[in-house]
Amino acid sequence: MKRVVVTGATGLIGRIVIDAWRSGGQYDVVGLARSASNHTDVLCDTSDLEGLVAAFQGADAVVHLAGSSAVSSSWEAVLESNLIGLRNVFEAARLAGVKRVVFSSSNHAVGTFETANRPEIFEINDPRQIDHTAEPMPDSLYGVSKVYGEAMARYYVDHHGLEAVCLRIGGCMGEEASTSPQNLWDPQRDNEPGIREARMRVRAVWLSNRDCIHLIERSIEADVQWALVYGISDNPRKLWDIEHAREVLGYNPQDAAPREIFPGVE
């Protein structure tokens, strides 16, 4: 059984994958976070390089989810967690002899493509789609930090022999969130202001819990040294390409957001 360290164990995606792997037994999973919780096995901040090296000993892979996650993150928050902390994770992986790092990047690395073209870009028949070959178009300092993370991953692949998979994750909000399809498409919300555009966007970007877990598992298991892919479910409108993830990782999403925005209306 592979030993997998998950940084950011107290975050949404960290909790989702740790719960799945603990109950399913796919991996010997170690949750790492800077605060105590039911998902935290190792208390460590990513600013602590020596602590990370110790935590990564014997690990086959690190799934790096820690960092400042708000799109509105300040420069100070981005600098500490998403730049310095991220470099420490890759350096600690190298020093500890970890084979692979799976880095949680974000669609916000190319977010200006969306913001410059919304809401038309969400229409069901809009042909525009962005893939792994697109140039970076960050929409925030948070987005800039994710582009930096992808570049750091590539550097460690090319110059230190690590394997790295970068996931530009879409709208993974958890099954219970008000913005998840099961709640967003509640008929009682049909007359809410802005509900049409909200449903259109989720239809184009949603990533279910199940597909998120599967995507990360394929990122750990696939026979690749380097990959940059998008992570969304098999939605009827796909703002970002997932064919590359299918090809290089064997990603096979099982879920999809509803096609109809309102009954009988696409």
LORONU-353715 format. One record per residue: residue in one letter; residue number from 0; x, z, y of N, C-alpha, C, O in turn. Coordinates in pm, whole numbers, plus 50000, padded with zeros to 5 digits. Each point is the difference from the previous one (the first is absolute). Layout:
<atoms>
{A NUM {X Z Y} {X Z Y} {X Z Y} {X Z Y}},
...
</atoms>
This chain:
<atoms>
{M 0 {50084 50000 49880} {49916 50000 50120} {50088 50000 50125} {50092 50081 50011}},
{K 1 {49878 49829 50081} {50079 49992 50122} {49970 50118 50092} {49887 50047 50011}},
{R 2 {50218 49998 50055} {49987 50106 50100} {49987 49934 50136} {50087 49923 50041}},
{V 3 {49804 50105 50030} {49972 49936 50128} {49979 50108 50106} {49914 50087 49985}},
{V 4 {50164 49907 50122} {49984 50090 50112} {49913 49932 50104} {50026 49886 50039}},
{V 5 {49872 50183 50006} {49909 49949 50103} {50021 50081 50127} {49965 50118 50004}},
{T 6 {50091 49821 50100} {50011 50069 50128} {49867 49988 50073} {49921 49908 49974}},
{G 7 {50054 50185 50118} {49871 49999 50066} {49888 50038 49905} {49891 49943 50004}},
{A 8 {50136 50157 49910} {49906 50035 49894} {49869 50054 50052} {49899 49997 49929}},
{T 9 {50099 50053 50194} {49876 50057 50054} {49915 49898 50074} {49889 50032 50041}},
{G 10 {50160 49848 49977} {49924 49895 50066} {49895 49941 49909} {49996 50030 49881}},
{L 11 {49918 49885 50175} {49889 49942 49924} {50048 49926 49876} {49956 50031 49889}},
{I 12 {50133 49872 50128} {50043 49920 49886} {50085 50084 49905} {49992 49983 49878}},
{G 13 {50088 50108 50176} {50076 50090 49915} {49910 50079 49907} {50026 50011 49880}},
{R 14 {49868 50044 50174} {49907 50079 49917} {49931 49911 49897} {49981 50041 49885}},
{I 15 {49982 49838 50155} {49931 49908 49909} {50087 49968 49878} {49954 50010 49886}},
{V 16 {50172 49952 50137} {50085 49960 49887} {50044 50120 49917} {50010 49991 49878}},
{I 17 {50018 50121 50187} {50043 50118 49923} {49887 50049 49910} {50023 50032 49884}},
{D 18 {49855 49972 50169} {49886 50041 49917} {49983 49906 49881} {49976 50045 49888}},
{A 19 {50037 49825 50137} {49982 49902 49892} {50107 50016 49894} {49970 49995 49880}},
{W 20 {50155 50024 50161} {50109 50006 49903} {50004 50134 49927} {50040 50006 49884}},
{R 21 {49920 50100 50183} {49995 50129 49931} {49891 50000 49894} {50019 50053 49890}},
{S 22 {49867 49888 50141} {49890 49999 49904} {50021 49895 49890} {49960 50021 49886}},
{G 23 {50102 49867 50149} {50019 49892 49903} {50131 50005 49925} {50012 49937 49895}},
{G 24 {50086 50136 50156} {50127 50015 49931} {50090 49878 50002} {50088 49987 49915}},
{Q 25 {49890 49920 50183} {50084 49880 50005} {50145 50033 50032} {50092 49936 49947}},
{Y 26 {49929 50162 50141} {50135 50033 50045} {50019 50151 50005} {49904 50077 50010}},
{D 27 {50222 49962 49982} {50040 50136 50035} {50013 50001 50151} {50106 49966 50054}},
{V 28 {49789 50073 50015} {49992 49984 50144} {50039 50129 50072} {49961 50110 49960}},
{V 29 {50118 49874 50146} {50045 50112 50082} {49953 49974 50143} {50041 49902 50063}},
{G 30 {49874 50185 49987} {49951 49986 50137} {50092 50072 50097} {50030 50118 49983}},
{L 31 {50015 49809 50118} {50090 50056 50101} {49931 49994 50136} {49947 49896 50039}},
{A 32 {50054 50215 50032} {49939 50005 50133} {50063 50113 50080} {50069 50086 49944}},
{R 33 {49907 49914 50186} {50055 50106 50083} {49905 50118 50016} {50033 50098 50066}},
{S 34 {49850 49893 49871} {49905 50111 50002} {49950 50026 49859} {49990 49909 49918}},
{A 35 {49978 50218 50055} {49954 50038 49868} {49857 49952 49976} {49918 50000 50091}},
{S 36 {50054 49960 49786} {49865 49960 49960} {49996 49992 49849} {50102 50021 49934}},
{N 37 {49781 49949 50011} {49987 49982 49856} {50076 49876 49951} {50025 49986 49880}},
{H 38 {50011 49926 50213} {50070 49877 49963} {50151 50009 50026} {50073 49906 49969}},
{T 39 {49972 50205 50086} {50141 50015 50037} {50076 50075 49892} {49973 50118 49974}},
{D 40 {50122 49815 49964} {50089 50064 49904} {50132 50039 50065} {50062 50099 49960}},
{V 41 {49981 49825 50139} {50126 50025 50070} {49973 50003 50149} {49947 49904 50056}},
{L 42 {50088 50207 50008} {49988 50009 50145} {50127 49945 50063} {50109 50055 49983}},
{C 43 {49876 49834 50090} {50117 49937 50062} {49954 49905 50108} {49904 49925 49980}},
{D 44 {50161 50076 50131} {49974 49905 50108} {50097 49883 49986} {50113 50017 49953}},
{T 45 {49844 49864 50088} {50088 49884 49988} {50119 50006 50095} {50091 49918 49991}},
{S 46 {49908 50178 50101} {50117 50019 50086} {50115 50066 49924} {50114 50001 50047}},
{D 47 {49858 50054 49836} {50097 50075 49921} {50058 49909 49891} {49945 49991 49890}},
{L 48 {50164 49942 50141} {50060 49905 49905} {50045 50071 49873} {49974 49950 49890}},
{E 49 {50092 50163 50122} {50048 50070 49881} {49884 50045 49912} {50008 49995 49877}},
{G 50 {49884 50050 50186} {49883 50041 49924} {49937 49883 49925} {49954 50015 49887}},
{L 51 {50045 49870 50176} {49946 49880 49934} {50087 49959 49882} {49947 49966 49894}},
{V 52 {50183 50039 50123} {50090 49963 49889} {49974 50091 49880} {49995 49954 49887}},
{A 53 {49989 50174 50139} {49974 50095 49891} {49865 49970 49934} {49989 50004 49878}},
{A 54 {49911 49966 50203} {49865 49974 49947} {49995 49871 49919} {49919 49987 49908}},
{F 55 {50166 49917 50126} {49997 49869 49935} {50083 49994 49872} {49998 49899 49929}},
{Q 56 {50075 50208 50039} {50084 49997 49882} {49915 49976 49874} {49899 50068 49979}},
{G 57 {50143 49836 49940} {49931 49970 49876} {49876 49914 50015} {49934 49970 49900}},
{A 58 {50034 49988 50222} {49881 49918 50022} {50030 49853 49969} {50109 49951 50028}},
{D 59 {49793 49983 49915} {50010 49856 49976} {49954 49920 50122} {50048 49890 50024}},
{A 60 {49859 50168 50052} {49946 49931 50117} {49954 50102 50102} {49962 50112 49967}},
{V 61 {50043 49846 50158} {49943 50078 50111} {49892 49916 50064} {50023 49884 50036}},
{V 62 {49858 50173 49979} {49892 49937 50075} {49997 50068 50135} {49959 50115 50012}},
{H 63 {50084 49812 50091} {50018 50061 50133} {49875 49978 50085} {49976 49892 50052}},
{L 64 {49946 50215 49959} {49876 49997 50077} {50007 50089 50124} {49911 49994 50086}},
{A 65 {50193 50088 49925} {50010 50095 50111} {50025 49927 50132} {50054 49890 50003}},
{G 66 {49905 50174 50104} {50026 49945 50133} {49883 50023 50093} {49893 50044 49958}},
{S 67 {50129 49927 50167} {49893 50007 50099} {49908 49881 49977} {50043 49885 50011}},
{S 68 {49829 50142 49958} {49910 49894 49954} {49902 49950 50105} {49931 49901 49976}},
{A 69 {50061 50165 50138} {49905 49956 50103} {50053 49875 50070} {50118 49994 50037}},
{V 70 {49797 49908 49981} {50040 49878 50070} {50044 50033 50143} {50083 49931 50057}},
{S 71 {49860 50174 49999} {50033 50041 50137} {50120 50094 50007} {50024 50062 50103}},
{S 72 {50053 49949 49788} {50113 50093 49995} {50094 49980 50119} {50029 49887 50040}},
{S 73 {50017 50224 50015} {50094 49995 50112} {50138 49957 49953} {50029 49998 49880}},
{W 74 {50055 49967 50216} {50137 49963 49966} {50072 50115 49931} {50074 49978 49904}},
{E 75 {49905 50145 50144} {50067 50115 49941} {49961 50017 49853} {50085 50028 49915}},
{A 76 {49786 49956 50055} {49954 50014 49861} {50053 49888 49913} {50043 50024 49887}},
{V 77 {49954 49855 50165} {50051 49885 49924} {50150 50014 49974} {50047 49973 49889}},
{L 78 {50027 50070 50212} {50144 50013 49987} {50037 50100 49890} {50084 49971 49915}},
{E 79 {49852 50145 50087} {50035 50105 49905} {49961 49965 49857} {50081 50012 49908}},
{S 80 {49795 49944 50073} {49948 49983 49865} {50018 49860 49944} {50037 49983 49884}},
{N 81 {49936 49917 50199} {49993 49862 49950} {50130 49923 50013} {50016 49894 49938}},
{L 82 {50077 50156 50140} {50131 49935 50012} {50107 50085 49932} {50058 49958 49900}},
{I 83 {49968 50161 50154} {50104 50085 49943} {49961 50046 49860} {50080 49992 49907}},
{G 84 {49797 50056 50077} {49954 50047 49869} {50002 49890 49897} {50038 50023 49885}},
{L 85 {49923 49858 50153} {49999 49889 49905} {50141 49964 49956} {50025 49977 49882}},
{R 86 {50067 50018 50212} {50139 49971 49962} {50050 50106 49903} {50071 49967 49905}},
{N 87 {49894 50158 50119} {50044 50106 49910} {49946 49981 49858} {50070 50028 49903}},
{V 88 {49807 49926 50086} {49941 49978 49868} {50080 49894 49924} {50031 50019 49882}},
{F 89 {50001 49870 50182} {50077 49895 49933} {50142 50046 49968} {50052 49970 49893}},
{E 90 {50009 50103 50200} {50136 50047 49975} {50001 50104 49888} {50091 50001 49917}},
{A 91 {49809 50086 50082} {49992 50100 49893} {49976 49933 49865} {50055 50043 49899}},
{A 92 {49863 49853 50100} {49977 49927 49875} {50132 49940 49949} {50029 50005 49881}},
{R 93 {50049 49940 50210} {50129 49943 49961} {50092 50108 49944} {50060 49983 49895}},
{L 94 {49950 50128 50177} {50091 50107 49959} {49957 50065 49869} {50083 50046 49923}},
{A 95 {49786 49959 50053} {49948 50064 49879} {49993 49904 49881} {49967 50041 49889}},
{G 96 {50064 49832 50134} {49996 49904 49892} {49861 49954 49961} {49979 49957 49886}},
{V 97 {49926 50051 50206} {49865 49951 49974} {50002 49848 49996} {50066 49936 50083}},
{K 98 {49863 50007 49822} {50003 49855 49983} {49912 49927 50100} {50039 49896 50052}},
{R 99 {49842 50158 49976} {49902 49925 50080} {49931 50088 50104} {49970 50117 49975}},
{V 100 {50007 49825 50143} {49919 50064 50104} {49881 49910 50029} {50017 49881 50028}},
{V 101 {49865 50175 49967} {49878 49932 50042} {49965 50055 50137} {49970 50119 50015}},
{F 102 {50032 49795 50085} {49982 50042 50139} {49861 49963 50049} {49959 49884 49994}},
{S 103 {49970 50215 50055} {49867 49978 50057} {50015 49947 50142} {50008 50077 50096}},
{S 104 {49994 49790 49915} {49999 49938 50132} {49853 49993 50046} {49919 50083 49959}},
{S 105 {50048 49822 50124} {49865 49997 50055} {49967 49862 50052} {50088 49923 50038}},
{N 106 {49782 50046 49963} {49954 49877 50064} {50032 49998 50148} {49999 49894 50062}},
{H 107 {50028 50224 49996} {50030 50005 50144} {50136 49939 50033} {50033 49983 50117}},
{A 108 {50047 49985 49780} {50124 49925 50023} {49970 49860 50052} {50085 49937 50064}},
{V 109 {49793 50015 49908} {49955 49869 50048} {49866 50014 50073} {49922 49905 50008}},
{G 110 {50051 50215 50044} {49869 50032 50053} {49956 49920 50120} {49880 49987 50024}},
{T 111 {50213 49958 50053} {49961 49922 50118} {49926 49873 49960} {49917 49950 50076}},
{F 112 {50111 49999 49806} {49926 49884 49949} {49852 50032 49993} {49917 49916 50035}},
{E 113 {50051 50203 49920} {49860 50041 49992} {49940 50027 50138} {49894 49948 50033}},
{T 114 {50174 50133 50047} {49942 50040 50129} {49983 49883 50095} {49909 50000 50083}},
{A 115 {50177 49900 49906} {49991 49884 50088} {49888 49905 49961} {49962 49913 50079}},
{N 116 {49986 50102 49801} {49902 49903 49950} {49867 50063 49957} {49913 49930 49949}},
{R 117 {50070 50199 50071} {49876 50064 49960} {49892 49979 50105} {50034 49984 50118}},
{P 118 {49839 50014 49847} {49945 50024 49865} {49986 49872 49916} {49965 50008 49883}},
{E 119 {50062 49877 50175} {49978 49874 49927} {50081 49994 49870} {49958 49936 49903}},
{I 120 {50159 50130 50097} {50088 49994 49884} {49936 50064 49876} {50044 49975 49888}},
{F 121 {49853 50106 50133} {49934 50068 49888} {49885 49920 49939} {49946 50040 49898}},
{E 122 {50017 49849 50163} {49888 49922 49949} {50029 49951 49858} {50114 49970 49966}},
{I 123 {49783 50023 49953} {50017 49972 49858} {50066 49866 49973} {50072 49986 49901}},
{N 124 {49906 49915 50186} {50056 49866 49978} {50120 49969 50087} {50045 49886 50004}},
{D 125 {50008 50213 50066} {50119 49976 50082} {50118 49970 49908} {50029 50080 49911}},
{P 126 {50040 49807 50107} {50105 49960 49906} {50134 50069 50023} {50091 49988 49918}},
{R 127 {49924 50084 50191} {50130 50057 50034} {50033 50119 49909} {49915 50085 49972}},
{Q 128 {50208 49918 49984} {50048 50108 49914} {50150 50014 50021} {50071 49901 50015}},
{I 129 {49976 50222 49985} {50143 50024 50021} {50062 50044 49869} {49943 50081 49927}},
{D 130 {50177 49866 50043} {50065 50032 49874} {50138 50060 50022} {50036 50032 50113}},
{H 131 {50040 49982 49780} {50128 50069 50005} {50107 49923 50077} {50105 50055 50031}},
{T 132 {49869 49818 50000} {50099 49921 50073} {49981 50007 50152} {50082 49947 50074}},
{A 133 {49812 50116 49971} {49971 50006 50143} {50104 50086 50073} {50051 50097 49946}},
{E 134 {49978 49865 50176} {50094 50079 50078} {49933 50131 50043} {49878 50005 50015}},
{P 135 {50200 50101 50005} {49942 50127 50043} {49927 49987 50134} {50047 49932 50091}},
{M 136 {49839 50134 49918} {49921 50004 50123} {49942 50140 50016} {49878 50016 49998}},
{P 137 {50207 50086 50018} {49951 50137 50004} {49909 50024 50120} {50020 49945 50109}},
{D 138 {49879 50139 49869} {49902 50027 50104} {50019 50136 50067} {49918 50041 50081}},
{S 139 {50191 50029 49885} {50020 50137 50046} {50142 50044 49963} {50070 49930 49926}},
{L 140 {49971 50185 50127} {50128 50055 49956} {49996 50035 49852} {50101 49989 49930}},
{Y 141 {49783 50053 50023} {49982 50022 49856} {50026 49872 49923} {50072 50002 49900}},
{G 142 {49871 49887 50146} {50025 49872 49936} {50146 49960 50005} {50054 49946 49903}},
{V 143 {50010 50080 50210} {50144 49971 50013} {50078 50079 49895} {50092 49948 49938}},
{S 144 {49869 50179 50042} {50072 50083 49903} {49986 49948 49859} {50090 50018 49917}},
{K 145 {49797 49916 50052} {49981 49945 49867} {50086 49874 49980} {50051 49976 49891}},
{V 146 {49963 49945 50213} {50091 49885 49993} {50144 50050 49978} {50075 49944 49920}},
{Y 147 {49961 50161 50151} {50132 50063 49982} {50018 50046 49855} {50105 49979 49940}},
{G 148 {49791 50083 50004} {50008 50047 49863} {50021 49888 49901} {50077 50014 49905}},
{E 149 {49855 49874 50117} {50017 49884 49913} {50143 49946 50009} {50059 49962 49899}},
{A 150 {49996 50037 50223} {50137 49952 50018} {50099 50095 49933} {50097 49956 49938}},
{M 151 {49879 50174 50073} {50088 50097 49934} {49993 49983 49849} {50102 50008 49932}},
{A 152 {49779 49970 50015} {49985 49978 49856} {50083 49880 49956} {50071 50005 49900}},
{R 153 {49918 49886 50177} {50075 49879 49963} {50150 50024 50007} {50076 49950 49917}},
{Y 154 {49968 50126 50181} {50142 50032 50013} {50050 50075 49876} {50107 49968 49948}},
{Y 155 {49817 50129 50005} {50043 50077 49883} {49993 49918 49872} {50075 50026 49906}},
{V 156 {49838 49876 50090} {49998 49908 49886} {50124 49913 49999} {50068 49988 49898}},
{D 157 {49962 49951 50216} {50108 49903 50007} {50139 50062 50000} {50095 49937 49953}},
{H 158 {49918 50185 50099} {50133 50057 50018} {50027 50125 49916} {50114 50045 49993}},
{H 159 {49784 50010 49944} {50021 50120 49919} {49938 49990 49861} {50005 50096 49923}},
{G 160 {49936 49789 50044} {49953 49978 49865} {49871 50068 49962} {49963 50001 49882}},
{L 161 {49967 50057 50214} {49870 50058 49968} {49897 49891 49975} {50020 49884 50038}},
{E 162 {49870 50153 49899} {49881 49915 49992} {49897 50057 50097} {49987 50122 50012}},
{A 163 {49942 49791 50057} {49903 50048 50098} {49877 49909 50002} {50011 49878 49995}},
{V 164 {49874 50185 50013} {49874 49929 50019} {49934 50057 50125} {49978 50121 50009}},
{C 165 {49991 49792 50086} {49936 50041 50125} {49854 49957 49998} {49969 49883 49979}},
{L 166 {49943 50212 50042} {49857 49976 49991} {49937 50006 50139} {49993 50107 50061}},
{R 167 {49962 49778 49988} {49925 50000 50126} {49854 50033 49968} {49916 49912 49979}},
{I 168 {50059 50217 50018} {49872 50050 49953} {49891 49976 50104} {50021 50018 50119}},
{G 169 {49863 49940 49831} {49886 49974 50087} {49917 50124 50024} {50055 50107 50028}},
{G 170 {49814 49881 49963} {49910 50108 50033} {49970 50091 49883} {49893 49990 49940}},
{C 171 {50200 50097 50027} {49977 50101 49897} {49960 50128 50070} {50083 50070 50057}},
{M 172 {49787 49959 49940} {49949 50114 50076} {49941 50110 49914} {49951 50101 50051}},
{G 173 {50053 49880 49815} {49940 50098 49911} {49853 49972 49977} {49931 49948 50088}},
{E 174 {50022 50086 49795} {49863 49965 49962} {49895 50076 50080} {49888 49950 50017}},
{E 175 {50146 50168 50033} {49900 50083 50069} {49995 49976 50150} {49914 50056 50068}},
{A 176 {50175 49866 49985} {50005 49978 50145} {49877 49927 50050} {49939 49921 49927}},
{S 177 {50023 50105 50197} {49883 49933 50058} {50021 49851 50012} {49903 49924 50010}},
{T 178 {50224 50031 49990} {50032 49858 50012} {50018 49930 49866} {50027 49880 49997}},
{S 179 {49959 50193 49893} {50010 49935 49869} {49873 49920 49975} {49894 50037 50051}},
{P 180 {50113 49856 49872} {49882 49915 49980} {49876 50076 49953} {49890 49971 50046}},
{Q 181 {50127 50126 49864} {49883 50068 49946} {49924 50077 50108} {49880 50024 49986}},
{N 182 {50189 50013 50121} {49934 50071 50110} {49971 49908 50119} {49898 50014 50067}},
{L 183 {50193 49892 49958} {49984 49911 50115} {49879 49908 49983} {49937 49962 50099}},
{W 184 {50032 50003 49776} {49887 49911 49974} {49869 50077 49972} {49905 49941 49949}},
{D 185 {50091 50185 50083} {49877 50077 49986} {49891 49937 50089} {50022 49983 50119}},
{P 186 {49862 49981 49824} {49895 49934 50079} {49960 50077 50126} {49956 49940 50098}},
{Q 187 {50058 50192 49900} {49965 50079 50117} {50093 49973 50119} {49969 50040 50112}},
{R 188 {50143 49894 49862} {50097 49974 50107} {49986 49858 50057} {50078 49960 50086}},
{D 189 {49824 49964 49866} {49987 49859 50039} {49989 49980 50150} {50043 49897 50052}},
{N 190 {49900 50199 50019} {49976 49984 50144} {50102 50072 50086} {49982 50010 50121}},
{E 191 {50123 50041 49819} {50104 50067 50079} {50073 49900 50090} {50023 49887 49958}},
{P 192 {50012 50153 50163} {50081 49912 50086} {50134 49966 49932} {50068 50089 49949}},
{G 193 {49968 49785 50052} {50128 49957 49946} {50007 49992 49848} {50106 49975 49944}},
{I 194 {49781 50047 49989} {50005 50005 49854} {50033 49863 49940} {50065 49992 49895}},
{R 195 {49892 49900 50170} {50027 49866 49945} {50151 49975 49994} {50052 49959 49896}},
{E 196 {50017 50065 50216} {50144 49975 50000} {50073 50097 49907} {50098 49963 49936}},
{A 197 {49856 50162 50058} {50064 50097 49911} {49991 49954 49855} {50098 50007 49926}},
{R 198 {49785 49945 50033} {49984 49952 49863} {50079 49872 49976} {50057 49981 49893}},
{M 199 {49947 49932 50207} {50077 49877 49985} {50148 50032 49978} {50065 49938 49915}},
{R 200 {49988 50157 50161} {50141 50032 49985} {50028 50062 49863} {50096 49961 49933}},
{V 201 {49823 50134 50026} {50022 50063 49871} {49990 49897 49888} {50075 50007 49902}},
{R 202 {49833 49899 50110} {49986 49894 49901} {50129 49919 49987} {50026 49942 49894}},
{A 203 {50054 50054 50210} {50122 49920 50000} {50126 50078 49966} {50102 49940 49965}},
{V 204 {49894 50195 50043} {50125 50076 49990} {49995 50116 49900} {50102 50067 49981}},
{W 205 {49786 49959 49955} {49984 50122 49921} {50091 50001 49878} {50019 49898 49934}},
{L 206 {50036 50220 50036} {50075 50025 49877} {49940 50124 49935} {50006 50110 50056}},
{S 207 {49936 49874 49826} {49938 50112 49931} {50105 50095 49943} {50116 49964 49985}},
{N 208 {49842 50158 49985} {50091 50096 49937} {50058 49943 49871} {50121 50006 49976}},
{R 209 {49791 49938 49939} {50044 49948 49870} {50101 49888 50017} {50101 49997 49930}},
{D 210 {49874 49912 50162} {50093 49889 50020} {50130 50048 50064} {50106 49945 49973}},
{C 211 {49885 50157 50112} {50121 50056 50061} {50091 50061 49894} {50120 49976 50000}},
{I 212 {49822 50101 49910} {50078 50060 49891} {50064 49890 49915} {50119 50007 49968}},
{H 213 {49802 49893 49998} {50050 49888 49918} {50114 49926 50071} {50101 49967 49937}},
{L 214 {49884 50009 50192} {50102 49930 50076} {50132 50077 49999} {50107 49941 49982}},
{I 215 {49886 50189 50036} {50122 50081 50002} {50061 50006 49860} {50123 49996 49985}},
{E 216 {49794 50014 49913} {50053 49997 49864} {50071 49869 49969} {50107 50000 49939}},
{R 217 {49835 49888 50103} {50065 49871 49978} {50130 49991 50082} {50095 49935 49957}},
{S 218 {49909 50129 50157} {50121 50001 50081} {50112 50078 49934} {50117 49970 50020}},
{I 219 {49847 50129 49901} {50099 50077 49924} {50046 49921 49877} {50117 50006 49964}},
{E 220 {49793 49923 49972} {50027 49942 49869} {50048 49854 50002} {50069 49958 49907}},
{A 221 {49895 49965 50195} {50029 49856 49999} {50150 49973 49996} {50080 50075 50055}},
{D 222 {49956 49816 49879} {50139 49961 49984} {50045 49919 50121} {50016 49878 49993}},
{V 223 {50004 50192 50119} {50046 49938 50124} {50105 50089 50064} {49999 50122 49982}},
{Q 224 {50091 49816 50093} {50094 50081 50077} {49949 50022 50142} {50029 50102 50063}},
{W 225 {49895 49801 49986} {49949 50007 50137} {49863 49933 50007} {49980 49894 49941}},
{A 226 {49928 50168 50131} {49871 49936 50025} {49939 50059 50125} {50013 50119 50028}},
{L 227 {49918 49795 50047} {49923 50039 50117} {49861 49942 49981} {49983 49878 49999}},
{V 228 {49917 50208 49985} {49866 49954 49967} {49897 50076 50081} {50028 50105 50058}},
{Y 229 {49850 49840 49943} {49886 50066 50064} {49915 50069 49895} {49996 49960 49884}},
{G 230 {49938 50146 50160} {49916 50075 49909} {49857 50012 50049} {49969 50085 50084}},
{I 231 {49943 49830 49863} {49857 50013 50022} {49930 49970 49868} {50060 49946 49907}},
{S 232 {49813 50089 50086} {49923 49970 49881} {49961 49852 50000} {50034 49926 50092}},
{D 233 {49895 50033 49803} {49963 49859 49983} {49875 49969 50084} {49896 49962 49947}},
{N 234 {50117 50055 50182} {49887 49989 50092} {49956 49856 50021} {50081 49908 49984}},
{P 235 {49793 50071 50052} {49951 49863 50022} {50066 49933 50120} {50008 49877 50005}},
{R 236 {50039 50200 50091} {50082 49949 50110} {50130 50077 49997} {50001 50123 50005}},
{K 237 {50110 49805 49986} {50130 50063 49992} {50081 49963 50124} {50046 49886 50013}},
{L 238 {49970 50210 50077} {50079 49975 50120} {50147 49979 49964} {50071 49924 50065}},
{W 239 {49973 50145 49829} {50138 49989 49954} {50003 49948 49857} {49911 50029 49920}},
{D 240 {50190 49895 50050} {50015 49937 49869} {50034 50103 49893} {50083 50089 50024}},
{I 241 {49855 49901 49859} {50040 50084 49887} {50047 49916 49881} {50032 50054 49894}},
{E 242 {49972 49815 50122} {50048 49916 49890} {50147 50025 49970} {50043 49993 49885}},
{H 243 {50034 50036 50219} {50142 50030 49978} {50015 50129 49919} {50087 50009 49914}},
{A 244 {49830 50090 50114} {50003 50125 49923} {49961 49975 49855} {50057 50060 49909}},
{R 245 {49846 49853 50070} {49963 49963 49863} {50120 49938 49928} {50029 50032 49885}},
{E 246 {50040 49879 50185} {50108 49922 49939} {50122 50086 49968} {50053 49994 49889}},
{V 247 {49991 50087 50208} {50128 50069 49981} {49985 50138 49938} {50093 50051 49938}},
{L 248 {49789 50012 50077} {49981 50134 49948} {49905 50006 49881} {49999 50097 49924}},
{G 249 {49919 49798 50059} {49895 50008 49901} {49882 50082 50048} {49927 50057 49919}},
{Y 250 {50054 49949 50210} {49888 50073 50060} {49868 49932 49965} {49985 49879 50019}},
{N 251 {49920 50200 49930} {49872 49945 49958} {49887 50092 50048} {49948 50080 49921}},
{P 252 {50013 49909 50206} {49899 50091 50055} {49865 49984 49933} {49961 49891 49960}},
{Q 253 {49969 50222 50027} {49872 50003 49930} {49880 50017 50095} {49886 49979 49959}},
{D 254 {50139 50059 50163} {49891 50031 50092} {49993 49901 50115} {50093 49924 50025}},
{A 255 {49794 50078 50045} {49978 49911 50114} {49896 50061 50092} {49905 50065 49954}},
{A 256 {50112 49915 50174} {49898 50041 50097} {49880 49906 49988} {50015 49889 49947}},
{P 257 {49867 50151 50099} {49882 49912 49992} {50020 49871 50079} {50071 49998 50102}},
{R 258 {49867 49897 49851} {50008 49872 50071} {49902 49996 50119} {50035 49950 50107}},
{E 259 {49847 50102 49873} {49897 49994 50103} {50017 50116 50100} {50013 50116 49961}},
{I 260 {49985 49849 50167} {50010 50102 50105} {49869 50078 50011} {49999 50122 50013}},
{F 261 {49892 49805 49982} {49866 50056 49990} {49930 49925 49886} {50048 49894 49961}},
{P 262 {49844 50157 49984} {49933 49930 49890} {49968 49855 50036} {49925 49973 50094}},
{G 263 {50133 49934 49829} {49977 49859 50024} {50083 49939 50111} {49983 49882 50033}},
{V 264 {50108 50197 50027} {50081 49952 50113} {50147 50019 49969} {50047 50112 49978}},
{E 265 {50027 49777 50021} {50144 50006 49980} {50074 50008 50133} {50123 50006 50001}},
</atoms>
